Amino acid sequence: MSDSFLDFNTKVIVPFAMTLMIGGLIFLCQPWFELLHAYSVTITLVGLILFTIFARFGPSDKKGGH
C-alpha cells in the first residue's frame, strides 16, 4: 500500500472511527435528543467497524525491519 494512504489512514480515518465510537456512547447516555439516542448504537457500531478494519493498516516502518 502507498505511504500516503497509510499516513491518511493513521492521521484521519482511525481517529475519526474513535470519535464515532465515543460520540455514540455519549449519544446513548444523553436524554435530550431522541434522534441521537435512537441512532447511538448504529453510530457506535459504524465506528467500531471502521476502527477494526483500518487499525490493521498501521504506519509503514521506515527502518525496513520486521
C-alpha positions as CSV (number, residue, x, y, z in Angstrom):
1,M,0.0,0.0,0.0
2,S,1.1,3.5,-0.6
3,D,2.6,5.6,2.1
4,S,0.1,8.4,1.5
5,F,-2.8,6.1,2.2
6,L,-1.2,4.8,5.4
7,D,-0.5,8.3,6.6
8,F,-4.0,9.4,5.8
9,N,-5.3,6.3,7.5
10,T,-3.3,6.9,10.6
11,K,-4.0,10.6,10.9
12,V,-7.6,10.8,9.7
13,I,-9.6,7.6,9.5
14,V,-8.6,5.9,12.8
15,P,-9.1,9.0,14.9
16,F,-12.5,9.6,13.2
17,A,-13.5,6.0,14.0
18,M,-12.6,6.5,17.6
19,T,-14.5,9.8,17.7
20,L,-17.6,8.0,16.3
21,M,-17.4,5.3,19.0
22,I,-17.0,7.9,21.8
23,G,-19.8,10.0,20.3
24,G,-22.1,7.0,20.0
25,L,-21.6,6.3,23.7
26,I,-22.3,9.9,24.6
27,F,-25.4,10.0,22.4
28,L,-26.6,6.8,24.2
29,C,-26.4,8.5,27.6
30,Q,-27.9,11.9,26.8
31,P,-31.6,12.3,27.4
32,W,-32.4,15.5,25.4
33,F,-32.4,14.5,21.7
34,E,-34.4,11.4,20.8
35,L,-32.9,11.1,17.3
36,L,-29.3,11.0,18.6
37,H,-30.3,8.5,21.2
38,A,-32.1,6.3,18.6
39,Y,-29.1,6.1,16.4
40,S,-26.4,5.9,19.1
41,V,-25.9,2.1,18.8
42,T,-25.7,2.4,15.0
43,I,-23.1,5.2,15.3
44,T,-21.1,3.2,17.8
45,L,-21.1,0.1,15.6
46,V,-20.1,2.1,12.5
47,G,-17.1,3.5,14.4
48,L,-16.2,0.0,15.7
49,I,-16.3,-1.5,12.2
50,L,-14.2,1.3,10.8
51,F,-11.7,1.0,13.6
52,T,-11.5,-2.8,13.3
53,I,-10.8,-2.5,9.5
54,F,-8.5,0.4,9.3
55,A,-6.5,-0.1,12.5
56,R,-5.0,-3.2,10.9
57,F,-3.1,-1.0,8.5
58,G,-0.5,0.6,10.7
59,P,2.0,3.2,9.7
60,S,4.8,2.0,7.5
61,D,8.1,1.0,9.1
62,K,10.8,3.4,7.7
63,K,13.7,1.3,9.0
64,G,12.9,-1.7,6.9
65,G,12.6,-4.1,9.9
66,H,10.1,-6.8,10.5
